[in-house]
Amino acid sequence: MANIPPVALGLWALSIIAQLAVLTLLLLKGHFRGLPLFTTYIILNLCQAGLLIIVYSRLIFASHDAQVLFWFSEAITLIAQAFAATEILHHVLRPYRGIWALAWRLLAITSSAVVLYVAASAKEDPDWILMIASRGFHLTFTIATVSCLLLIRFYEIPVHRVYKALLTGFCLFSCSIVIADTLLPILRARHNMHYAAIWNSLALAVFVVVQIVWTVALREPLTVPRDLAVLPATYARISPEINLRLRALNEVLCKFWKLEAPRS
């Protein structure tokens, strides 16, 4: 492990501790029952950390074999991240079947677009295929998450603070990866010898912050607070204009997708 820069090594250790804290709260508070995919995502991240500890103790940090194993494990955690975020969005939009149907279809379309973009870019620059894939995934993930958060904000959809913190953390982390993946080729082109360490340190620093935010948020119970546990009729009285537009949009989408809107 001596070949890893001290700053990156320290941030990596902090990220493991923070993830263990998140996993502990998920188990002790019983959140894993309502968030099984998110819990799986955290477990896979810890498994990836364990794998990389073994890899970097045997291989040089920037060696080809170490990079291949890193990206292989990273692909698994990225898939888990997508499923975890989708799970949270489903919890938030579950009362609005039409809107949820639109959301997951948009996610599927944008994901397909990323795959096509990566395939086209690979022919032009095969050396950066993995970086392009990572940036494309996180850019898509950020756009999709921000769009959902704006929709939630615009229509004042009641969202539990825990779900809001988890989605915001995912969004913040993906934004940092997009910036880091864009910065890396620039640093390498300028022959900066520490470009890999800078990339890792930036990503890990934001990841640690996100894990701390999640740790604080997950201390709360996931039972629905009184301010969110309102029936549609009650919510209509609290915010009639917003609720009317939201229900109208949901009903239109339900008819379009040929779904049965939930009765209030």
TILUMTOR-151870 format. One record per residue (C-alpha): x, y, z; residue in three letters. Coordinates in steps of 0.25 Angstrom, whole numbers, plus 5000, padded with zeros to 4 digits. Layout:
@u X&v Y&w Z&resn ALA
...
This chain:
@u 5000&v 5000&w 5000&resn MET
@u 5012&v 5009&w 5001&resn ALA
@u 5011&v 5012&w 4986&resn ASN
@u 4997&v 5020&w 4989&resn ILE
@u 4999&v 5035&w 4991&resn PRO
@u 4997&v 5038&w 5006&resn PRO
@u 4986&v 5048&w 5004&resn VAL
@u 4978&v 5038&w 4996&resn ALA
@u 4981&v 5027&w 5006&resn LEU
@u 4976&v 5035&w 5017&resn GLY
@u 4963&v 5039&w 5010&resn LEU
@u 4961&v 5024&w 5006&resn TRP
@u 4962&v 5020&w 5021&resn ALA
@u 4952&v 5031&w 5024&resn LEU
@u 4942&v 5027&w 5014&resn SER
@u 4943&v 5012&w 5019&resn ILE
@u 4940&v 5017&w 5033&resn ILE
@u 4929&v 5026&w 5028&resn ALA
@u 4922&v 5014&w 5020&resn GLN
@u 4923&v 5005&w 5032&resn LEU
@u 4916&v 5016&w 5040&resn ALA
@u 4905&v 5017&w 5029&resn VAL
@u 4904&v 5001&w 5028&resn LEU
@u 4903&v 5001&w 5044&resn THR
@u 4891&v 5011&w 5044&resn LEU
@u 4884&v 5003&w 5032&resn LEU
@u 4885&v 4991&w 5041&resn LEU
@u 4882&v 4996&w 5055&resn LEU
@u 4871&v 5006&w 5050&resn LYS
@u 4864&v 4995&w 5042&resn GLY
@u 4866&v 5004&w 5029&resn HIS
@u 4871&v 4992&w 5021&resn PHE
@u 4857&v 4986&w 5021&resn ARG
@u 4851&v 4998&w 5013&resn GLY
@u 4864&v 5001&w 5005&resn LEU
@u 4870&v 4987&w 5002&resn PRO
@u 4876&v 4992&w 4989&resn LEU
@u 4883&v 5004&w 4996&resn PHE
@u 4888&v 4995&w 5006&resn THR
@u 4894&v 4985&w 4996&resn THR
@u 4900&v 4997&w 4989&resn TYR
@u 4908&v 5001&w 5002&resn ILE
@u 4912&v 4986&w 5004&resn ILE
@u 4917&v 4985&w 4990&resn LEU
@u 4925&v 4998&w 4992&resn ASN
@u 4931&v 4992&w 5005&resn LEU
@u 4934&v 4979&w 4997&resn CYS
@u 4941&v 4988&w 4986&resn GLN
@u 4950&v 4994&w 4997&resn ALA
@u 4954&v 4981&w 5002&resn GLY
@u 4957&v 4976&w 4988&resn LEU
@u 4965&v 4988&w 4985&resn LEU
@u 4973&v 4987&w 4998&resn ILE
@u 4978&v 4973&w 4994&resn ILE
@u 4980&v 4978&w 4980&resn VAL
@u 4989&v 4990&w 4984&resn TYR
@u 4996&v 4982&w 4994&resn SER
@u 5001&v 4973&w 4983&resn ARG
@u 5001&v 4982&w 4971&resn LEU
@u 5006&v 4996&w 4968&resn ILE
@u 4995&v 5007&w 4969&resn PHE
@u 4996&v 5012&w 4955&resn ALA
@u 4999&v 4998&w 4948&resn SER
@u 4991&v 4993&w 4937&resn HIS
@u 4986&v 4981&w 4945&resn ASP
@u 4982&v 4989&w 4957&resn ALA
@u 4974&v 4999&w 4948&resn GLN
@u 4967&v 4987&w 4941&resn VAL
@u 4962&v 4982&w 4954&resn LEU
@u 4958&v 4995&w 4959&resn PHE
@u 4950&v 4998&w 4947&resn TRP
@u 4943&v 4984&w 4948&resn PHE
@u 4939&v 4986&w 4962&resn SER
@u 4935&v 5001&w 4959&resn GLU
@u 4926&v 4996&w 4948&resn ALA
@u 4919&v 4987&w 4959&resn ILE
@u 4917&v 4998&w 4969&resn THR
@u 4912&v 5008&w 4958&resn LEU
@u 4901&v 4998&w 4954&resn ILE
@u 4898&v 4996&w 4969&resn ALA
@u 4897&v 5012&w 4970&resn GLN
@u 4887&v 5013&w 4959&resn ALA
@u 4878&v 5002&w 4965&resn PHE
@u 4879&v 5009&w 4979&resn ALA
@u 4876&v 5023&w 4974&resn ALA
@u 4864&v 5017&w 4966&resn THR
@u 4859&v 5010&w 4978&resn GLU
@u 4859&v 5023&w 4986&resn ILE
@u 4852&v 5031&w 4974&resn LEU
@u 4842&v 5020&w 4974&resn HIS
@u 4839&v 5022&w 4989&resn HIS
@u 4837&v 5037&w 4986&resn VAL
@u 4828&v 5035&w 4974&resn LEU
@u 4821&v 5023&w 4977&resn ARG
@u 4808&v 5030&w 4980&resn PRO
@u 4808&v 5036&w 4966&resn TYR
@u 4809&v 5024&w 4957&resn ARG
@u 4808&v 5032&w 4944&resn GLY
@u 4820&v 5041&w 4948&resn ILE
@u 4828&v 5029&w 4952&resn TRP
@u 4825&v 5022&w 4939&resn ALA
@u 4831&v 5034&w 4932&resn LEU
@u 4843&v 5035&w 4941&resn ALA
@u 4847&v 5021&w 4939&resn TRP
@u 4845&v 5022&w 4924&resn ARG
@u 4854&v 5034&w 4923&resn LEU
@u 4865&v 5027&w 4932&resn LEU
@u 4864&v 5015&w 4922&resn ALA
@u 4865&v 5024&w 4910&resn ILE
@u 4877&v 5033&w 4915&resn THR
@u 4884&v 5021&w 4919&resn SER
@u 4883&v 5015&w 4905&resn SER
@u 4888&v 5028&w 4900&resn ALA
@u 4900&v 5027&w 4909&resn VAL
@u 4903&v 5013&w 4904&resn VAL
@u 4903&v 5018&w 4889&resn LEU
@u 4911&v 5030&w 4893&resn TYR
@u 4922&v 5022&w 4899&resn VAL
@u 4922&v 5012&w 4888&resn ALA
@u 4924&v 5023&w 4878&resn ALA
@u 4934&v 5030&w 4886&resn SER
@u 4942&v 5017&w 4888&resn ALA
@u 4945&v 5017&w 4873&resn LYS
@u 4951&v 5031&w 4873&resn GLU
@u 4959&v 5030&w 4886&resn ASP
@u 4960&v 5015&w 4891&resn PRO
@u 4970&v 5019&w 4902&resn ASP
@u 4960&v 5027&w 4910&resn TRP
@u 4948&v 5017&w 4908&resn ILE
@u 4946&v 5014&w 4923&resn LEU
@u 4947&v 5029&w 4927&resn MET
@u 4937&v 5033&w 4916&resn ILE
@u 4928&v 5022&w 4921&resn ALA
@u 4929&v 5027&w 4935&resn SER
@u 4927&v 5041&w 4932&resn ARG
@u 4915&v 5038&w 4923&resn GLY
@u 4909&v 5030&w 4934&resn PHE
@u 4910&v 5040&w 4944&resn HIS
@u 4906&v 5051&w 4935&resn LEU
@u 4893&v 5044&w 4932&resn THR
@u 4891&v 5040&w 4946&resn PHE
@u 4893&v 5055&w 4950&resn THR
@u 4883&v 5060&w 4940&resn ILE
@u 4873&v 5050&w 4943&resn ALA
@u 4874&v 5052&w 4958&resn THR
@u 4874&v 5067&w 4957&resn VAL
@u 4861&v 5066&w 4948&resn SER
@u 4854&v 5058&w 4958&resn CYS
@u 4858&v 5067&w 4969&resn LEU
@u 4853&v 5079&w 4961&resn LEU
@u 4840&v 5072&w 4959&resn LEU
@u 4839&v 5069&w 4973&resn ILE
@u 4842&v 5083&w 4977&resn ARG
@u 4833&v 5089&w 4967&resn PHE
@u 4821&v 5081&w 4971&resn TYR
@u 4824&v 5081&w 4985&resn GLU
@u 4823&v 5066&w 4986&resn ILE
@u 4825&v 5062&w 5001&resn PRO
@u 4839&v 5055&w 5002&resn VAL
@u 4845&v 5049&w 5015&resn HIS
@u 4858&v 5056&w 5019&resn ARG
@u 4865&v 5043&w 5019&resn VAL
@u 4861&v 5041&w 5004&resn TYR
@u 4865&v 5055&w 5001&resn LYS
@u 4878&v 5054&w 5007&resn ALA
@u 4881&v 5041&w 5000&resn LEU
@u 4877&v 5046&w 4986&resn LEU
@u 4885&v 5059&w 4988&resn THR
@u 4897&v 5051&w 4993&resn GLY
@u 4897&v 5043&w 4980&resn PHE
@u 4895&v 5055&w 4971&resn CYS
@u 4907&v 5063&w 4978&resn LEU
@u 4916&v 5051&w 4977&resn PHE
@u 4913&v 5049&w 4962&resn SER
@u 4915&v 5063&w 4959&resn CYS
@u 4929&v 5062&w 4966&resn SER
@u 4932&v 5050&w 4957&resn ILE
@u 4928&v 5057&w 4944&resn VAL
@u 4938&v 5069&w 4948&resn ILE
@u 4949&v 5059&w 4952&resn ALA
@u 4947&v 5051&w 4939&resn ASP
@u 4948&v 5064&w 4931&resn THR
@u 4960&v 5069&w 4938&resn LEU
@u 4968&v 5056&w 4937&resn LEU
@u 4971&v 5057&w 4922&resn PRO
@u 4974&v 5071&w 4923&resn ILE
@u 4985&v 5069&w 4934&resn LEU
@u 4990&v 5057&w 4927&resn ARG
@u 4992&v 5065&w 4914&resn ALA
@u 5000&v 5075&w 4922&resn ARG
@u 5009&v 5064&w 4927&resn HIS
@u 5005&v 5066&w 4941&resn ASN
@u 5011&v 5054&w 4948&resn MET
@u 5001&v 5054&w 4959&resn HIS
@u 4988&v 5054&w 4951&resn TYR
@u 4983&v 5040&w 4956&resn ALA
@u 4985&v 5044&w 4971&resn ALA
@u 4978&v 5057&w 4968&resn ILE
@u 4966&v 5050&w 4962&resn TRP
@u 4965&v 5040&w 4973&resn ASN
@u 4967&v 5050&w 4984&resn SER
@u 4956&v 5059&w 4978&resn LEU
@u 4946&v 5047&w 4977&resn ALA
@u 4949&v 5042&w 4990&resn LEU
@u 4948&v 5055&w 4998&resn ALA
@u 4934&v 5057&w 4992&resn VAL
@u 4930&v 5043&w 4995&resn PHE
@u 4934&v 5044&w 5010&resn VAL
@u 4926&v 5057&w 5011&resn VAL
@u 4914&v 5050&w 5005&resn VAL
@u 4916&v 5038&w 5014&resn GLN
@u 4916&v 5047&w 5026&resn ILE
@u 4903&v 5054&w 5021&resn VAL
@u 4897&v 5040&w 5020&resn TRP
@u 4901&v 5036&w 5034&resn THR
@u 4894&v 5048&w 5040&resn VAL
@u 4882&v 5046&w 5032&resn ALA
@u 4880&v 5032&w 5034&resn LEU
@u 4880&v 5034&w 5049&resn ARG
@u 4865&v 5038&w 5047&resn GLU
@u 4855&v 5027&w 5047&resn PRO
@u 4849&v 5024&w 5033&resn LEU
@u 4835&v 5025&w 5038&resn THR
@u 4827&v 5035&w 5031&resn VAL
@u 4827&v 5048&w 5039&resn PRO
@u 4813&v 5055&w 5042&resn ARG
@u 4816&v 5066&w 5032&resn ASP
@u 4818&v 5056&w 5021&resn LEU
@u 4807&v 5046&w 5025&resn ALA
@u 4796&v 5054&w 5019&resn VAL
@u 4785&v 5048&w 5011&resn LEU
@u 4783&v 5053&w 4997&resn PRO
@u 4770&v 5060&w 5001&resn ALA
@u 4777&v 5067&w 5013&resn THR
@u 4789&v 5071&w 5004&resn TYR
@u 4779&v 5077&w 4994&resn ALA
@u 4774&v 5086&w 5005&resn ARG
@u 4788&v 5090&w 5009&resn ILE
@u 4793&v 5093&w 4995&resn SER
@u 4781&v 5092&w 4986&resn PRO
@u 4787&v 5099&w 4973&resn GLU
@u 4800&v 5091&w 4974&resn ILE
@u 4793&v 5078&w 4977&resn ASN
@u 4783&v 5080&w 4966&resn LEU
@u 4794&v 5082&w 4955&resn ARG
@u 4801&v 5070&w 4961&resn LEU
@u 4789&v 5061&w 4961&resn ARG
@u 4785&v 5066&w 4947&resn ALA
@u 4799&v 5063&w 4942&resn LEU
@u 4799&v 5049&w 4948&resn ASN
@u 4785&v 5046&w 4942&resn GLU
@u 4789&v 5050&w 4928&resn VAL
@u 4802&v 5041&w 4929&resn LEU
@u 4794&v 5030&w 4935&resn CYS
@u 4784&v 5030&w 4923&resn LYS
@u 4796&v 5031&w 4914&resn PHE
@u 4803&v 5019&w 4920&resn TRP
@u 4789&v 5012&w 4921&resn LYS
@u 4791&v 5011&w 4936&resn LEU
@u 4781&v 5012&w 4947&resn GLU
@u 4783&v 5024&w 4956&resn ALA
@u 4782&v 5022&w 4971&resn PRO
@u 4769&v 5026&w 4976&resn ARG
@u 4768&v 5037&w 4987&resn SER
